[in-house]
Every structure is written in structure tokens, then in C-alpha cells.
Amino acid sequence: MSAKHFFVDPTHLVTNALKSVTLTNPGVALDVDNKIIYRRPGHAPQVSLVSGGGSGHEPSFAAFVGPGLLTAAVAGTIFASPSAEQIRQAILRRVNGDRGVCVIVMNYTGDVLNFGMAVEKAKASGLRIEMVVVGDDVGVGRTKSGKVGRRGIAGTVLVHKIVGALAATGAPLEEVHQVAQLVARNIVSVGASLSHVHVPGRALPDPASDEILATEEIEIGMGIHNEPGSHRSTIDLPGLVKTLLAQLLDWKDEDRAFLSIRKTDPVVMLINNLGGLSVLELGGITAELLEQLERDYAIKPVRILSGTYMTSLNGLGFSITLLKLVETGLGPGKSMLDLLHAPAEVTGWSSTIQASTWENPSTDTKDYGSNDDENVEPSSLTIDPVSLKTALTNGLQRLIAAEPDVTNYDTIAGDGDCGIGLKRGAEAILKFLQRTKLSNDAVVTLSQITQVAENSMDGTSGALYAIFLNALANALRKQVVAAPTFATPQIWGRALQTSLESLGDYTPAQPGDRTLIDALHPFVETLKRTEDVKQAAEAASKGAQGTRSMKASLGRTVYIGGQDWQGVPDPGAHGLSEFLMGMADAL
């Protein structure tokens, strides 16, 4: 549970967040006193849609106000329903009721009571108004939920979107109300989270309380207000997905079989970020969900929405919603899918893939051939492939053995990835050497090794090595003579000098900047001068050790405070020197 917040005053936080909606969408206005976001007047007459609930679920509900979606949204304090008076003000003063009003509310006691009271007051005043309560959560089954019924969670946004699009067509209140009920009846959702959330301004929970999940625990069926779910578990992601899909789709589960979905039924799947997941992790979860859904249930959704629609502050979890598409009975252009795709000018709705792309998906791909199949033009420079393989193998093995030190140095002076990157590249090249009979052509062999390094190494080190090795192959080719010539240390020295100069076109690093250049530069200069690989490798090692006393001018070490990095060699320089020393020892 993260208890650090930029705002400590929850009231100030909610007010500022609502103000931000008007800043990012000029088409809406804010009633500050009643915490109402509403469409500015001047749009075409239509049934007005009003929704809302406690704050902390953003972008729901305020960011869904605009053409094609809600007419107004009423916000409570964090995780608390707005008052009946706030809602009454929204219904009677902030939206046009000439065509009627449809209120959509999630099934929570406070929301139902307060919105219900406001609706009854509006009816008493003579307004044509209907209310739909959405309860889509299957995480808490029939037995436990009792008379309260299913909670409303992220599936509610699909009701908002479909009904909002229908209202925008000028449909009468009766149709809008009926379709809202129809969509709500055909939605099931369930969520899971790695932790409960901390509400700004509240005291921290007791570390020994049930509110704190153990490191390995997952709350299955957790609500969007910190409510507990059906149970806790220590399963991995595939096991979690299996459990959640079973709660949604197992018709034999009498406690949760709220909606029958067969493999032939068209469905929309919504994967919703509860607020704290990275986009990267949500993408991985989405892929796992769809793989299991198709494999275990033979269901392939006709539409997939994955993003942040209804949060629980910064909740470290996600929810899954399945919408079973059924006929609305309203004719062409007004199916659930048509309305889901209809445009909406709001900041909170994040689906931009058009219907035509889904309905006529292209299966074409573009492939110009594998890089492995590239033909490298032979050169006249020759090498002894056996000696080269022995030297490279020894150098690479020494580099792999040095990985823990490199990683340790980079953890102190950088971001900790240098050692793993170098090891990954070294292991890939070793594998290549073991399964490949090397050519005696220096350029061909170097080009093949370079390709392996490019495909296996990433980050700054990977880019630097790729540039340097490609430039080295080019420099060797330019030295080719008519007759086959053995690549002597003198030839290698000249080529290395040229490739070092080429590397300078892409990085300002110079000796003394505390980078791998502090090992590479002395190696090249010494080899060019002495034509002795061992002396050159020793110069590289000396250069790498010299970085212990250098202040960084480039790389992440520049941003690191304190003095912990002093006395630690540059990780990249150390790794390179270890490789060169190992290679020299075998020659």
C-alpha cells in the first residue's frame, strides 16, 4: 500500500481534479459548490444523462461528460456518495430536462439512496426522469451479497458509452431507459488487486490489520472502495486469470452464474486498470486474458478495450468486464456495437480504433527477409578462424564471469543493467561460435558476430557496440587489397582507429569522461602503436581502473548524488577490459 501523496487535503484534491476537467475540455463547466461537471449549454436537445459517485474513480465520472456520453456528473468526496442535494442541483439546474433525464448509478447503498432521493424529488416537481442501477460485479456472489445485490464496477462505463451515444441521436427517454437496462443486464465484471489503497488525509492502517495484504497475496473480487472480495490467494497471474474467468463464465457456479455466455455469443471485453498498474503490465495481463479466454472457452471478443476507465485511486489491480451483445431492437445504426463505436468528445474515453478496422482486419504483414539471411560481400582480408574462435571464447567467458562485479558497479553508479546486458550479448555470441563454422574472411565473420550482438544487446552499451562493430567492418573492407591478405595487428589497429572516430560521430564521450571509451581508446591507441594485443589489453585494463577517480561527464552517474560511486570503476569500461584481457590471454 502506497501512502505517499502530493495532496494531503482530500477536499482540496477533489476540487482541483474537477477543475482540471474543465481545463482539458472547454466544452464542460464546473459547479464548484456542488461538485458537478456538466456540458455547457448550446448543444442539440436530447435526453440528459446524469451519473456520478464518490471521487477516486477517475476518469469516471467527470471525464465522461461531453457530446456522445454524459450530460453531467456529480462527485462526492473520496469513496463517498454525493449528497441528494448535490444530485438534485445537477438534475434540475445543470442539465436540460425538456427531453427527460436518465440517471445511471452504480449499486452502492449510499449512491442508490442519494441518487434515488434526488430522482424522487425531481419526479415530484414534474420532471420526466428514470433511474438505472448497474450491478455488474460477480466477485461477491449471491450468498454473500444478499439483498444488497451485485456491486457496480467498471462495466458501468459501457452502459454510459452505449446509452450516451443513443441519447445523442435524439432517441426518446423510453428508448434510452430501456437500452440502459438492457446493457446493464448483459454485463459481468470482476476485479483483483495486489493491495488495498490509502486515501489521502486518512491515518495509516495498522500493519497487523486485515487491510494489509501479505507480499505474495492477491485480493480476488476486490471492490473499488477498498472492500474485500471473495477471498485472498497466492496464485500466479495465469492462475489468477483462470480463477477470474471462471467466476465470470462458469455456468455451473450457482452463486455467480449471473449471465450465460456461449462461445457463439458476440462479446466485448473491457480490461480496466484500477489506477496503479503500468501500461506495460496491463498489456501483459490483457494478452494472458485473451489467450485463456480463447483457449479454455472458445470465446474471441469482437471488441477489446484495454485501458484506464474506472479506478480505485492508485489501486494495484485490474478488472475484467464482459458485455454480451444483444439486439436493441432499434434498427440500423443503433446496435450496441454501433453505439459503442459512435464518437464521444470527452477526455476519459480512450477507444480510438474505428469499427471498419475491427470488421475488416488486414492480415498482411511486411517482411523483407530475416537479417540472418543477409549476404555480406566477401573481402580479401583473411583470419585464422580457429585462433579467433579460441580468443573470442576466452574473452567472452571472462566477461560472463565478471558480470556480478559489473552489475554491482552499475547498481552503485548507474541503473544496474550494464552487467546483464553485456552477459546476454556474450552468451549469444558464444552460442553462435559453438554452432557456426567461422569463415576465414575477416569482414564476413565480423559482420556475423555484429549481427548477433545487435540482436541480443540493448540499452546504451548495445547501441555503442553495434555502431563500433559495424564501423569496424566497414573500415576493414576499405583496406582490402586485390590479393587475399592476412589481417595483421597493424591492419586491425588502423581499422579500429577509424571505427573509434566513427563512434565519435554519435557520442561526445572522450577519455576522462568515465565511460567505456576510457578502456577502448587506450586499447586502440596502444594496438596501433605497438601492434601487440596483450599490451593493448593491459592499457585498456589500466584505463578502466583509472575511472575509479573520475567524475562522470556522461551517463546516469551524472545525476547520482552522494559519493558512493567514487572508488568504483565505470561498469562499461570494466566489462570491456575484462573481455579484452581474456581474449589477449588466449592469443
FILO-963775 format. One record per residue (C-alpha): residue number from 1; residue in one letter; chain; x negated, y, z. Coordinates in steps of 0.02 Angstrom, whole numbers, plus 50000, padded with zeros to 5 digits. Layout:
FILO-963775
 num residuo cadena     u     v     w
 NUM       a      A     X     Y     Z
...
***
This chain:
FILO-963775
 num residuo cadena     u     v     w
   1       m      A 50000 50000 50000
   2       s      A 49927 50167 49947
   3       a      A 49967 50302 50075
   4       k      A 49870 50444 49993
   5       h      A 49971 50579 49905
   6       f      A 49938 50751 49831
   7       f      A 50102 50809 49908
   8       v      A 50136 50783 50093
   9       d      A 50301 50878 50097
  10       p      A 50430 50767 50009
  11       t      A 50556 50910 49990
  12       h      A 50429 51019 49901
  13       l      A 50378 50871 49795
  14       v      A 50555 50834 49734
  15       t      A 50590 51016 49694
  16       n      A 50428 51035 49595
  17       a      A 50457 50874 49500
  18       l      A 50631 50932 49448
  19       k      A 50560 51100 49393
  20       s      A 50435 51008 49284
  21       v      A 50577 50927 49186
  22       t      A 50635 51099 49128
  23       l      A 50456 51146 49083
  24       t      A 50433 50995 48969
  25       n      A 50609 51003 48896
  26       p      A 50676 51179 48861
  27       g      A 50847 51106 48822
  28       v      A 50886 51073 49005
  29       a      A 50910 51182 49159
  30       l      A 50893 51157 49346
  31       d      A 51017 51197 49485
  32       v      A 50886 51204 49623
  33       d      A 51006 51210 49770
  34       n      A 51098 51053 49714
  35       k      A 50950 50968 49630
  36       i      A 51044 50949 49465
  37       i      A 50961 50938 49295
  38       y      A 51089 50975 49159
  39       r      A 51099 51012 48973
  40       r      A 51106 51195 48930
  41       p      A 51272 51250 48853
  42       g      A 51297 51265 48666
  43       h      A 51296 51083 48610
  44       a      A 51441 50999 48520
  45       p      A 51589 50945 48628
  46       q      A 51577 50766 48692
  47       v      A 51615 50657 48842
  48       s      A 51493 50714 48976
  49       l      A 51385 50580 49057
  50       v      A 51331 50607 49237
  51       s      A 51213 50494 49334
  52       g      A 51083 50506 49469
  53       g      A 51023 50438 49634
  54       g      A 50878 50456 49752
  55       s      A 50715 50532 49692
  56       g      A 50564 50422 49670
  57       h      A 50629 50328 49518
  58       e      A 50562 50446 49385
  59       p      A 50583 50460 49238
  60       s      A 50757 50404 49294
  61       f      A 50865 50504 49301
  62       a      A 50820 50685 49268
  63       a      A 50706 50649 49119
  64       f      A 50851 50560 49031
  65       v      A 50953 50719 49018
  66       g      A 50968 50782 48841
  67       p      A 51050 50751 48672
  68       g      A 51091 50566 48649
  69       l      A 51078 50522 48831
  70       l      A 51139 50602 48994
  71       t      A 51226 50769 49013
  72       a      A 51173 50791 49194
  73       a      A 51076 50700 49329
  74       v      A 51091 50731 49516
  75       a      A 50942 50697 49629
  76       g      A 50938 50654 49812
  77       t      A 50786 50656 49923
  78       i      A 50663 50513 49900
  79       f      A 50757 50347 49902
  80       a      A 50916 50430 49967
  81       s      A 51079 50463 49877
  82       p      A 51128 50642 49834
  83       s      A 51274 50708 49933
  84       a      A 51452 50706 49870
  85       e      A 51449 50896 49862
  86       q      A 51295 50896 49750
  87       i      A 51380 50773 49634
  88       r      A 51543 50871 49636
  89       q      A 51448 51027 49585
  90       a      A 51370 50933 49439
  91       i      A 51538 50865 49380
  92       l      A 51641 51024 49399
  93       r      A 51514 51163 49370
  94       r      A 51368 51099 49269
  95       v      A 51447 50994 49130
  96       n      A 51590 51023 49011
  97       g      A 51738 50915 49061
  98       d      A 51853 50956 48915
  99       r      A 51825 50786 48834
 100       g      A 51814 50696 49000
 101       v      A 51670 50638 49110
 102       c      A 51595 50465 49132
 103       v      A 51490 50437 49289
 104       i      A 51362 50296 49290
 105       v      A 51291 50246 49458
 106       m      A 51184 50103 49523
 107       n      A 51258 49985 49651
 108       y      A 51188 50051 49814
 109       t      A 51306 50090 49957
 110       g      A 51256 50273 49975
 111       d      A 51264 50305 49789
 112       v      A 51431 50218 49766
 113       l      A 51510 50310 49914
 114       n      A 51446 50483 49872
 115       f      A 51474 50473 49685
 116       g      A 51643 50392 49718
 117       m      A 51696 50531 49835
 118       a      A 51647 50663 49707
 119       v      A 51740 50569 49570
 120       e      A 51898 50561 49676
 121       k      A 51887 50748 49711
 122       a      A 51868 50781 49526
 123       k      A 52019 50672 49487
 124       a      A 52119 50766 49617
 125       s      A 52076 50927 49528
 126       g      A 52149 50858 49367
 127       l      A 51989 50809 49276
 128       r      A 51987 50655 49165
 129       i      A 51844 50554 49239
 130       e      A 51789 50373 49251
 131       m      A 51650 50289 49350
 132       v      A 51547 50134 49309
 133       v      A 51442 50045 49441
 134       v      A 51293 49948 49374
 135       g      A 51232 49796 49470
 136       d      A 51105 49702 49364
 137       d      A 50983 49631 49493
 138       v      A 50979 49442 49512
 139       g      A 50834 49444 49636
 140       v      A 50957 49434 49781
 141       g      A 51086 49300 49743
 142       r      A 51271 49290 49781
 143       t      A 51249 49213 49953
 144       k      A 51132 49346 50020
 145       s      A 51212 49496 49934
 146       g      A 51386 49451 49998
 147       k      A 51521 49580 49973
 148       v      A 51395 49716 49926
 149       g      A 51355 49630 49762
 150       r      A 51205 49644 49648
 151       r      A 51092 49794 49664
 152       g      A 51068 49913 49519
 153       i      A 50892 49923 49449
 154       a      A 50807 49959 49282
 155       g      A 50941 49882 49172
 156       t      A 51041 50037 49211
 157       v      A 50937 50137 49087
 158       l      A 51003 50029 48944
 159       v      A 51180 50075 48998
 160       h      A 51127 50257 48996
 161       k      A 51049 50245 48824
 162       i      A 51187 50150 48736
 163       v      A 51330 50248 48813
 164       g      A 51238 50412 48790
 165       a      A 51220 50378 48604
 166       l      A 51404 50331 48592
 167       a      A 51460 50490 48680
 168       a      A 51353 50591 48559
 169       t      A 51458 50525 48414
 170       g      A 51611 50610 48488
 171       a      A 51690 50448 48550
 172       p      A 51835 50469 48671
 173       l      A 51819 50439 48857
 174       e      A 51911 50273 48847
 175       e      A 51783 50201 48725
 176       v      A 51636 50271 48820
 177       h      A 51700 50196 48982
 178       q      A 51738 50026 48904
 179       v      A 51567 50012 48821
 180       a      A 51480 50063 48983
 181       q      A 51570 49922 49073
 182       l      A 51531 49801 48931
 183       v      A 51345 49838 48933
 184       a      A 51339 49828 49123
 185       r      A 51421 49656 49119
 186       n      A 51290 49590 48998
 187       i      A 51132 49640 49089
 188       v      A 51024 49541 49210
 189       s      A 50864 49605 49290
 190       v      A 50736 49551 49418
 191       g      A 50577 49628 49487
 192       a      A 50418 49584 49580
 193       s      A 50285 49686 49667
 194       l      A 50114 49665 49745
 195       s      A 50155 49785 49886
 196       h      A 50283 49900 49962
 197       v      A 50263 50086 49935
 198       h      A 50231 50229 50055
 199       v      A 50348 50378 50047
 200       p      A 50259 50546 50061
 201       g      A 50289 50628 50229
 202       r      A 50330 50467 50321
 203       a      A 50225 50385 50455
 204       l      A 50118 50239 50404
 205       p      A 50194 50069 50439
 206       d      A 50123 49956 50572
 207       p      A 49990 49848 50488
 208       a      A 50066 49697 50575
 209       s      A 50243 49733 50513
 210       d      A 50334 49636 50378
 211       e      A 50321 49788 50266
 212       i      A 50138 49748 50234
 213       l      A 50108 49607 50110
 214       a      A 49954 49500 50128
 215       t      A 49823 49524 49992
 216       e      A 49874 49367 49899
 217       e      A 50062 49389 49921
 218       i      A 50192 49443 49793
 219       e      A 50367 49504 49837
 220       i      A 50487 49418 49717
 221       g      A 50652 49506 49687
 222       m      A 50597 49665 49773
 223       g      A 50715 49813 49755
 224       i      A 50670 49990 49702
 225       h      A 50685 50064 49876
 226       n      A 50560 49951 49965
 227       e      A 50696 49822 50001
 228       p      A 50636 49642 50019
 229       g      A 50677 49519 49883
 230       s      A 50719 49336 49885
 231       h      A 50552 49277 49952
 232       r      A 50363 49301 49950
 233       s      A 50241 49191 49858
 234       t      A 50056 49171 49820
 235       i      A 50076 49109 49640
 236       d      A 49977 49174 49492
 237       l      A 50050 49277 49350
 238       p      A 50105 49129 49241
 239       g      A 50190 49052 49393
 240       l      A 50271 49217 49438
 241       v      A 50338 49241 49261
 242       k      A 50407 49064 49263
 243       t      A 50497 49099 49427
 244       l      A 50569 49265 49368
 245       l      A 50631 49195 49202
 246       a      A 50713 49051 49294
 247       q      A 50806 49174 49405
 248       l      A 50868 49264 49250
 249       l      A 50909 49115 49140
 250       d      A 50936 48956 49241
 251       w      A 51122 48924 49221
 252       k      A 51113 48783 49348
 253       d      A 51066 48906 49485
 254       e      A 51240 48939 49552
 255       d      A 51177 49076 49666
 256       r      A 51106 49178 49521
 257       a      A 51191 49121 49360
 258       f      A 51271 49290 49327
 259       l      A 51254 49287 49137
 260       s      A 51245 49145 49013
 261       i      A 51113 49175 48880
 262       r      A 51087 49041 48749
 263       k      A 50943 49028 48628
 264       t      A 51057 49084 48487
 265       d      A 51111 49243 48577
 266       p      A 51027 49405 48521
 267       v      A 50945 49490 48669
 268       v      A 50848 49648 48708
 269       m      A 50706 49632 48833
 270       l      A 50650 49779 48940
 271       i      A 50487 49764 49037
 272       n      A 50483 49907 49161
 273       n      A 50333 49974 49257
 274       l      A 50378 50010 49437
 275       g      A 50254 50154 49435
 276       g      A 50084 50090 49488
 277       l      A 50032 49966 49354
 278       s      A 49904 50015 49224
 279       v      A 49963 50016 49044
 280       l      A 49833 49881 49013
 281       e      A 49905 49764 49144
 282       l      A 50085 49797 49091
 283       g      A 50034 49746 48915
 284       g      A 49961 49583 48979
 285       i      A 50120 49548 49078
 286       t      A 50227 49584 48925
 287       a      A 50130 49458 48821
 288       e      A 50145 49324 48956
 289       l      A 50332 49354 48973
 290       l      A 50367 49340 48787
 291       e      A 50258 49185 48768
 292       q      A 50351 49093 48906
 293       l      A 50522 49156 48851
 294       e      A 50499 49085 48677
 295       r      A 50409 48926 48731
 296       d      A 50521 48875 48875
 297       y      A 50690 48947 48824
 298       a      A 50675 48964 48634
 299       i      A 50728 49145 48652
 300       k      A 50647 49276 48543
 301       p      A 50712 49451 48584
 302       v      A 50771 49556 48438
 303       r      A 50701 49710 48525
 304       i      A 50564 49729 48655
 305       l      A 50543 49885 48761
 306       s      A 50391 49895 48874
 307       g      A 50351 50050 48975
 308       t      A 50398 50158 49123
 309       y      A 50585 50187 49136
 310       m      A 50635 50170 49319
 311       t      A 50501 50172 49453
 312       s      A 50486 50146 49638
 313       l      A 50364 50289 49667
 314       n      A 50193 50210 49632
 315       g      A 50253 50031 49652
 316       l      A 50127 49898 49602
 317       g      A 50254 49792 49511
 318       f      A 50369 49770 49364
 319       s      A 50545 49718 49323
 320       i      A 50619 49619 49179
 321       t      A 50788 49656 49103
 322       l      A 50881 49552 48975
 323       l      A 51027 49631 48883
 324       k      A 51139 49509 48791
 325       l      A 51201 49596 48635
 326       v      A 51388 49575 48612
 327       e      A 51510 49660 48495
 328       t      A 51575 49829 48548
 329       g      A 51722 49817 48428
 330       l      A 51695 49996 48373
 331       g      A 51645 49963 48194
 332       p      A 51490 50003 48088
 333       g      A 51355 50109 48167
 334       k      A 51418 50081 48344
 335       s      A 51347 49912 48391
 336       m      A 51242 49901 48548
 337       l      A 51086 49891 48440
 338       d      A 51137 50039 48332
 339       l      A 51166 50143 48487
 340       l      A 51005 50086 48567
 341       h      A 50911 50149 48413
 342       a      A 51005 50313 48400
 343       p      A 50895 50467 48428
 344       a      A 50882 50546 48600
 345       e      A 50793 50709 48634
 346       v      A 50730 50676 48809
 347       t      A 50560 50657 48888
 348       g      A 50597 50496 48983
 349       w      A 50647 50379 48843
 350       s      A 50492 50303 48764
 351       s      A 50554 50190 48623
 352       t      A 50498 50259 48455
 353       i      A 50496 50103 48343
 354       q      A 50634 50125 48215
 355       a      A 50766 49995 48175
 356       s      A 50701 49969 47998
 357       t      A 50531 49918 48066
 358       w      A 50610 49787 48179
 359       e      A 50733 49723 48048
 360       n      A 50610 49712 47903
 361       p      A 50445 49672 47987
 362       s      A 50296 49655 47874
 363       t      A 50189 49501 47891
 364       d      A 50049 49571 47783
 365       t      A 49876 49587 47856
 366       k      A 49718 49663 47787
 367       d      A 49560 49559 47789
 368       y      A 49408 49600 47688
 369       g      A 49319 49444 47746
 370       s      A 49226 49396 47901
 371       n      A 49067 49488 47945
 372       d      A 48988 49317 47969
 373       d      A 49003 49290 47782
 374       e      A 48913 49448 47732
 375       n      A 48771 49413 47613
 376       v      A 48611 49501 47664
 377       e      A 48499 49537 47517
 378       p      A 48335 49441 47539
 379       s      A 48173 49535 47567
 380       s      A 47991 49494 47535
 381       l      A 47942 49505 47718
 382       t      A 47915 49335 47797
 383       i      A 47905 49273 47976
 384       d      A 47866 49110 48064
 385       p      A 48043 49059 48116
 386       v      A 47982 48931 48244
 387       s      A 47871 49057 48335
 388       l      A 48005 49190 48328
 389       k      A 48136 49071 48398
 390       t      A 48020 49023 48541
 391       a      A 47978 49203 48582
 392       l      A 48159 49262 48574
 393       t      A 48220 49116 48679
 394       n      A 48093 49152 48814
 395       g      A 48134 49337 48815
 396       l      A 48322 49309 48819
 397       q      A 48310 49182 48959
 398       r      A 48206 49304 49062
 399       l      A 48336 49439 49029
 400       i      A 48477 49325 49087
 401       a      A 48381 49282 49244
 402       a      A 48360 49469 49278
 403       e      A 48547 49504 49264
 404       p      A 48581 49508 49453
 405       d      A 48447 49640 49477
 406       v      A 48506 49742 49327
 407       t      A 48686 49734 49390
 408       n      A 48631 49784 49565
 409       y      A 48533 49933 49499
 410       d      A 48678 49986 49389
 411       t      A 48801 49970 49533
 412       i      A 48693 50094 49630
 413       a      A 48653 50210 49486
 414       g      A 48795 50184 49363
 415       d      A 48957 50090 49339
 416       g      A 48893 49912 49364
 417       d      A 48923 49844 49188
 418       c      A 48749 49853 49112
 419       g      A 48687 49685 49175
 420       i      A 48841 49588 49122
 421       g      A 48836 49670 48950
 422       l      A 48654 49626 48923
 423       k      A 48681 49449 48986
 424       r      A 48831 49425 48871
 425       g      A 48729 49481 48721
 426       a      A 48580 49373 48770
 427       e      A 48688 49218 48792
 428       a      A 48770 49245 48623
 429       i      A 48603 49262 48534
 430       l      A 48536 49108 48624
 431       k      A 48687 49010 48565
 432       f      A 48657 49072 48388
 433       l      A 48473 49020 48396
 434       q      A 48519 48846 48458
 435       r      A 48642 48810 48318
 436       t      A 48558 48901 48174
 437       k      A 48407 48861 48070
 438       l      A 48322 49029 48054
 439       s      A 48269 49095 47886
 440       n      A 48086 49141 47859
 441       d      A 48148 49307 47789
 442       a      A 48122 49441 47921
 443       v      A 48264 49554 47863
 444       v      A 48391 49413 47842
 445       t      A 48353 49341 48014
 446       l      A 48354 49511 48099
 447       s      A 48520 49555 48015
 448       q      A 48600 49394 48076
 449       i      A 48541 49423 48254
 450       t      A 48600 49603 48246
 451       q      A 48774 49546 48194
 452       v      A 48782 49430 48345
 453       a      A 48728 49571 48460
 454       e      A 48860 49688 48387
 455       n      A 48999 49561 48413
 456       s      A 48952 49516 48591
 457       m      A 48893 49678 48671
 458       d      A 48998 49831 48709
 459       g      A 48977 49992 48805
 460       t      A 48835 50115 48785
 461       s      A 48699 49982 48784
 462       g      A 48787 49884 48648
 463       a      A 48801 50036 48537
 464       l      A 48619 50085 48563
 465       y      A 48553 49912 48524
 466       a      A 48664 49897 48371
 467       i      A 48605 50063 48300
 468       f      A 48423 50024 48337
 469       l      A 48426 49848 48264
 470       n      A 48519 49900 48106
 471       a      A 48395 50041 48081
 472       l      A 48253 49918 48110
 473       a      A 48318 49802 47973
 474       n      A 48332 49949 47855
 475       a      A 48157 50008 47898
 476       l      A 48085 49835 47867
 477       r      A 48171 49824 47698
 478       k      A 48096 49990 47645
 479       q      A 47922 49918 47675
 480       v      A 47948 49772 47559
 481       v      A 47812 49742 47429
 482       a      A 47827 49643 47267
 483       a      A 47748 49482 47330
 484       p      A 47800 49393 47490
 485       t      A 47707 49470 47637
 486       f      A 47697 49411 47817
 487       a      A 47770 49536 47939
 488       t      A 47618 49585 48041
 489       p      A 47621 49684 48204
 490       q      A 47568 49834 48101
 491       i      A 47722 49817 47990
 492       w      A 47835 49790 48140
 493       g      A 47757 49941 48226
 494       r      A 47792 50057 48079
 495       a      A 47971 49992 48062
 496       l      A 48002 50008 48249
 497       q      A 47940 50188 48244
 498       t      A 48062 50228 48102
 499       s      A 48208 50146 48192
 500       l      A 48166 50239 48352
 501       e      A 48175 50402 48255
 502       s      A 48342 50348 48181
 503       l      A 48409 50312 48356
 504       g      A 48365 50492 48399
 505       d      A 48498 50549 48274
 506       y      A 48632 50478 48389
 507       t      A 48566 50508 48565
 508       p      A 48468 50653 48639
 509       a      A 48379 50533 48757
 510       q      A 48191 50560 48767
 511       p      A 48056 50485 48878
 512       g      A 48081 50553 49053
 513       d      A 48271 50558 49043
 514       r      A 48289 50395 49142
 515       t      A 48362 50285 49005
 516       l      A 48310 50129 48910
 517       i      A 48208 50247 48799
 518       d      A 48083 50253 48942
 519       a      A 48044 50070 48906
 520       l      A 48075 50068 48719
 521       h      A 47969 50219 48673
 522       p      A 47807 50159 48756
 523       f      A 47832 49986 48681
 524       v      A 47846 50056 48505
 525       e      A 47704 50181 48525
 526       t      A 47586 50052 48601
 527       l      A 47626 49919 48470
 528       k      A 47598 50043 48330
 529       r      A 47431 50097 48405
 530       t      A 47360 49929 48464
 531       e      A 47456 49800 48361
 532       d      A 47459 49698 48522
 533       v      A 47632 49639 48577
 534       k      A 47577 49597 48755
 535       q      A 47501 49768 48784
 536       a      A 47659 49847 48712
 537       a      A 47770 49743 48828
 538       e      A 47664 49793 48978
 539       a      A 47683 49975 48928
 540       a      A 47872 49951 48921
 541       s      A 47870 49873 49095
 542       k      A 47767 50017 49163
 543       g      A 47886 50141 49082
 544       a      A 48037 50055 49159
 545       q      A 47960 50057 49332
 546       g      A 47920 50240 49309
 547       t      A 48105 50280 49302
 548       r      A 48117 50248 49490
 549       s      A 48057 50425 49524
 550       m      A 48151 50510 49381
 551       k      A 48305 50618 49394
 552       a      A 48434 50568 49264
 553       s      A 48474 50687 49123
 554       l      A 48597 50573 49034
 555       g      A 48723 50438 49078
 556       r      A 48834 50414 49229
 557       t      A 48690 50433 49352
 558       v      A 48700 50620 49316
 559       y      A 48869 50627 49405
 560       i      A 48823 50520 49555
 561       g      A 48798 50615 49716
 562       g      A 48680 50571 49856
 563       q      A 48507 50495 49843
 564       d      A 48548 50309 49837
 565       w      A 48489 50293 49657
 566       q      A 48314 50356 49699
 567       g      A 48187 50216 49700
 568       v      A 48296 50111 49586
 569       p      A 48237 50088 49406
 570       d      A 48352 50130 49263
 571       p      A 48453 49970 49233
 572       g      A 48442 49977 49043
 573       a      A 48256 50009 49043
 574       h      A 48226 49869 49168
 575       g      A 48329 49745 49067
 576       l      A 48239 49787 48905
 577       s      A 48067 49775 48986
 578       e      A 48109 49603 49057
 579       f      A 48160 49542 48884
 580       l      A 48002 49612 48803
 581       m      A 47889 49537 48937
 582       g      A 47971 49367 48916
 583       m      A 47952 49375 48728
 584       a      A 47770 49429 48738
 585       d      A 47727 49287 48858
 586       a      A 47783 49161 48726
 587       l      A 47680 49232 48583
***
